[in-house]
């Protein structure tokens, strides 16, 4: 295995980890964001209608919104990079007869 191939596999694994972390963060951040209308449920449940609670909630929602946008951008960039650096398998396509010879189970096909 060459150094370039080893480097690509390390980069591919790092991109996979970045994609997984970004995806999980996006899901969690969207779930925790406050909806546009709280309706009656926040009134009954004692929503944060005090001056301090409202300000803190707005700051948290704004921060989650910004972090979600950043995570989405990271997710898209990592996806594009993973697509660009993937190996080109089109030149190594083997027909069914060639595949039968290349596998370790070639004895099964005879």
N, C-alpha and C positions, 0 to 999 in steps of 0.2 A: 504494500500500500504506500503510495507516494505521500509526500508532505502535503501537497495540494489537496489530495483526496481526503486526508485526515483533517485538514483545516476546514474543508467543506462540510464534513460530517459534524465537526464541532460547531460550526456556524449554524448548520441546520438544526442541531439540537438546541442551541441557544435561541434561535428563532421560534422553535416549537414551545420552549418554556415561556418566552415573551408573549406569544400568542395565547397560551393558556392563561397566564396571569392577567393579561389585558381582557380576555373574554370573561373570566370570572369577575374581575373588578367592574366591568361594564354591567353585568347582570346584577350584581349586588348594589351598585350605585343607582341604577334605574329603579330597583325595588325600594330603596330607601328615600328616593326623591318624593317630595310632596306634590300631590296633584294640583291642578289648577283650581278645582273647587272642592272644598272640604264638606260643604253642605251641613246637614244636621248632625252628622256623626261627630264632628269635632266639638259641637256645642254640647251634646249629651256627654261625651267623654271628657269634657273639660279641657278643650283645646287651649293652646298657649295664646290666650288673648291679652295677656298683660303686656305692658310696654316692653319689659325686658325679654319676655318669652318670644314675642313677635320679632324683635330685632335679631335675637339669637337664631331663631328658626330661619329667617330670611338669609342670614349670613351662611348658615350651614347648607341651605338649598343652593345658594349661588356657588359655593365652593364645590359641592357635589356636581353641579352642572358643568363647571369649568373642568373638573377632573375627569368627568365622563367624556367631554369633548377631546381632551388630551389622550385619554385611553383609546378612544375610537380612532384617532389619527395614528397612534402607535400601532394599533391593530391592523389598519389598512396598509401602512408602510411595511410592517413585518410580513404581511401576506404577500405583497408585491415582491419584496426581496426574496421570500421563500420560493416564489414562482420563478423568478429570474435566475436564481442560483441552482435550481434543481438540474440534475443531469439530463442530457438529451438521450432518451431511450429509443428514439425513432431510428437511429442508425444501427442499433443492436437488436432489432426485432428479428426473431428467429422463427422459422416456420415450425409446424407441429413435428415434422420429422427431425429437425435439428434440435428441438426442445427435448424430444425423447432421448436423444443421444447425450445431451448435456446434464440431465438430471441424475441424481444418485440412485434413483429408482428405475434406471433404464432396463434392468432385468425384468421388470413387470411387463414392459411393452413388447417383449420379444416372444 
